[in-house]
């Protein structure tokens, strides 16, 4: 079985700087790169690099940037058969600034991502019969995401919602999610709880359960994460690394979660695996180029003395 991802496909314009400019201020940066990105494409690439079959349903413009993004996905082993070429919008773009602490700010211009419509989802799902997991985020239209989740449930697929970015979240999507993986900002946006420690993370997970989602992973960045399953929770400690680029870390994490669930692992084991993948990602530059392969994950674990069931099974 394979994984289907519905989501955004963007060109990332990435600028590195020592410090962010203040409002109205001009500063000189250190470097600039033009990279493949978009939360949907990042997550699909994560799945492919972790040696799992994956299809993406998304949209790019009928332009050179769209050509390059499709080529990049194909090179990484992602099936691009269901990517729409929009004649109405240009390819989506994210303008990203990363400072010396590896934190980032983003300005996303959705472009062709807004042209991924419910009709496109329905046509694609008519031809998808070999996926057991759907992975979605919120950088394409809400109706499109919800329709994909509805059709996935009808086909008996497990639905994972990475409710990002916070600005795009709709509470209605929670109705069709089997698992959600929000970070601090997304949790606060959805339910008004500021997750600062294990206690507040558990409270947030219980609040999500009251809203109908009994399985969640509440991410706390460098403070680790809390896995919640129908009233029971477990804390996953962070892995200390020297960060270079946090862009795409959550997407690498989500892709790893999808791989584990597709392979039959429980949510705790999935989170342990994703924790390792996400930690390794932040040590590398690029939302997709920095996503580690399964071999790189094995090497990282051997170096750090890390283990999890998912990795033991792939040795």
C-alpha positions, 0 to 999 in steps of 0.5 A: 500500500502507498500514501496519498498527499493532498497539498501545496506545491511551491517554489521557495525563495530562501534568504539567509541573514544574521538578523531580521530587518525591522519594519522599514529597515534595509539589511544585507543578507548572506545568501539566497536559494531557489528551492522546491517547497510547499507543505504538500510537496515537502510531505510527499517528498518525506514519504518517498525519501523514507522509501514508501510509495506516495502520490501527490494531488496538487496544482502548479502553474503552466510555467517554468517553475511548475515544470521544475517542481514536477521534475523535482518531485519525480526525481525524489520518487513521488508520483505526479500523475495527479498534479494539475497544471493551472492556466489561471494562476502562476505557481505558488511561491514562498518567500522565506527568511532564516536568521542565525538562530535557524528560525524562519519567517514566511510570506506565502503566495498561494497562486495555483494552489488555490486552483486545486478544486473539489472536482480535481479531488473527485477525479483523482480519487476515482483512480486511487485504490491502493492507498491506506493513508491520506495526509493533508494540510491547509495550504490549499482551499478548505473545501478541497481538503475536506472533500479529500478527507471525506473521500478517503474515509469512504475508501477506508483510509486513515486520515492524518491532518497536519493543521498548518499553517494556522491561518488556513485552519478550519475546525470543520476538518477535525471532523474527518481526521483520525490523527492531528499533529498541531504545533504550539501556534496551531493549537493556540489558534484552534482551541486557545490553549498556549502549549508551553509544557507537558501539562498544557499539551495534555490539556490541549489533546483532551480538548481535541478529543472533546472535539472528536479527534481522540488521537493527536501528537502535540508538538512542542519544538525543542521541548519534545511532543506529547502523544495522546491516544483515547485518554492515554498520553506519553511524552516523547523527549526531544533530540538535541541537534545544532539547527541550521534550517527549521523550514520543512521540519514539521513536514518531514515529521508528518511524512514520517508519521504517515509512513509508520501508520501505513506500516501498522505501527501505533502512534507512539512508535510513529512519533518516535520515528518522526522525532528522529526524522524531524531532528535530522531535517533541521540540521540540513538546508532546504525544505525538501533537499534537507529531508533525510533518506532512510539510509541517512536516518539509519546512520544518524541513529547509529551515531547517536545510539537511537532506536525505534521499532520502525527503524529496526524493521528496515535494517 
